[in-house]
Amino acid sequence: MITLILVVHIIVSICLILIVLLQVGKGASLSGLFGGGGGGEAIFGG
């Protein structure tokens, strides 16, 4: 049972990583990841 949960967890994790990488590859900027133009500056103290 533990092995099944571990395998499912690994598969879901890999899928999430691939989804994020594909979204960034479509032209999403770094500031877009933080909710828009001004949001990124507030996080980095700018």
C-alpha positions in Angstrom: 0.0 0.0 0.0 2.8 2.4 0.9 4.5 1.6 -2.5 1.3 2.4 -4.4 1.0 5.8 -2.6 4.7 6.5 -3.3 4.4 5.7 -7.0 1.2 7.9 -7.3 2.9 10.7 -5.5 6.0 10.6 -7.8 3.8 10.5 -10.9 1.7 13.5 -9.8 4.8 15.4 -8.8 6.4 14.9 -12.2 3.2 15.9 -14.0 3.0 19.1 -11.9 6.6 20.0 -12.8 6.0 19.4 -16.5 2.8 21.5 -16.4 4.7 24.4 -14.8 7.6 24.2 -17.2 5.2 24.1 -20.2 3.4 27.2 -18.9 6.6 29.2 -18.4 7.7 28.1 -21.9 4.5 29.7 -23.4 5.8 33.2 -22.6 4.8 33.7 -18.9 7.3 36.1 -17.4 8.7 35.9 -13.9 6.5 38.7 -12.7 3.5 36.9 -14.1 4.1 34.1 -11.8 3.6 36.4 -8.8 0.3 37.8 -9.9 1.1 40.6 -12.4 3.5 43.5 -13.0 3.5 45.1 -9.6 3.3 42.0 -7.6 6.8 40.8 -8.4 8.4 44.0 -7.3 6.7 43.9 -3.9 8.0 40.4 -3.3 11.6 41.3 -4.2 11.5 44.6 -2.2 11.6 46.8 -5.2 
